[in-house]
Amino acid sequence: MHDEPRPLNEPKCYTGSCAHLGVRSAAAEPEVKIGTRIGELHFKNIRYLARSLSDCGKRKACVLVFVDSGCPIVAKYLPALQRLERIYRDKGVQFVAVNSGPNDTIVTMAAQAVEFGIEFPFVKDADCTVADAIGVKRTPEVVVLDEKRILRYRGRIDDRYRPGGQRNEATRNDLVEALDEVLAGKEVTVPATAVDGCLITRPTANASDKPPTFADQVAPILARHCLKCHQPNTAAPFALLTYEQVNAKGRTIAEVVSEGRMPPWFAAPREGDLIQHQSLSAAERETIVQWVKTGMARGDDSRLPKPPQPKLAKWQIGAPDLILSAKPFQLPTEATSPTNMSSSRSCSQTKPGCKECRFCPTCRGPCTMRISPT
């Protein structure tokens, strides 16, 4: 571990995606015994950068809490975990929230962290590599590693919340007890406890007899979600109209869709009435990843969907009711742009009558539009 911590990410709330695209069967989940020394754990942060547990720096203990946006027990425990993190951060303890499984996107995790005011890192374990490495099966299961990365505790936070109800107060604060004993250099009295919560769904290998093909499975997904932009004479950096074009970018496409970077949509799921939402479902993301992993088979070209017809009109969404213009400026080749912008092609309906919006740059630089109803 580093003597000086290298942040997993710059902001206080961190979210990431697992670096690996490997998909394994849930049938083989080896038991990881208490006292096992855990190797390096890898994931990606909110900026999609590869990070590891070592980037937290040298710590006396590390708490990994496994979370999921759809688990009600997680929602009940997050405020308590934030309070514990504030107590233990100056004692040399690092808290990290690990989201394992294929369903939650980076945006979903970030929204959960912001909603509960969580200040410790959130990271994505998309293929359950981290959960497998330390033997975690449920959310909100917690793990305590000591300064040598020895697995000292695995189990519940306490016994207050259960799927069928809750106590007014916990009868035993298992995580606190384990942390205090680790920090005091003692053996953990109760090193493992049962966890009441949601089972983590491991990604499974494609159960069909044949792997996905471009013509049958992948091209229809791209037609629905990607080809509006990824064709000639658009702001997209490359076209995805043919098998050859997609094959050449296959591994990159698998990475960015599995992380939720593409198609670009960064609004929280519950934020307003969203229209023109182009995000892929978990099943669609998994289909593309499996296609790349199994060799990017072409399939029968006669089964390809019809290519999109280019719109020759100046306004792809019809003539606007209002045009707002800005003074032209030159984007620098290097360094930071003088504008505070990032790209978005979707619209959040903020008031009746606002159906679509479009930004028309004269260059391919980034831009952001924030529309206020006031």
LINCOR-V367679 format. One line per field, one symbol per residue. phi: phi as a letter, one per 20 degrees, with the letter a starting at -180 (. if undefined). A space follows every 10 residues. Layout:
phi: ???
This chain:
phi: .ffdfdgfaf ffecbbcffe efcdfffddf fdegnfeeff ddacefemef cbffffnfcf bcdddecbfe effggfeggf fffffffefe enddeceded oeefefffff ffffgemede fdcddfdmff fffdmeccde fccddefeme fdbbqefbdf dcgerbefcf ebefffgfff fffemdfffc ebcfderefe effdfgeffd ffdffedfgf ffffdcffde bgmcfffbec ecgfffgfdg fffgffffen fcffbdefge eneeclfdfe fgffffffff fffeolffne ffefffffef eeffdfdnff ebdddcffbe fffcmeffdd cbfbddcdfe bgoedbbbdd fecdffbcdd ddfe
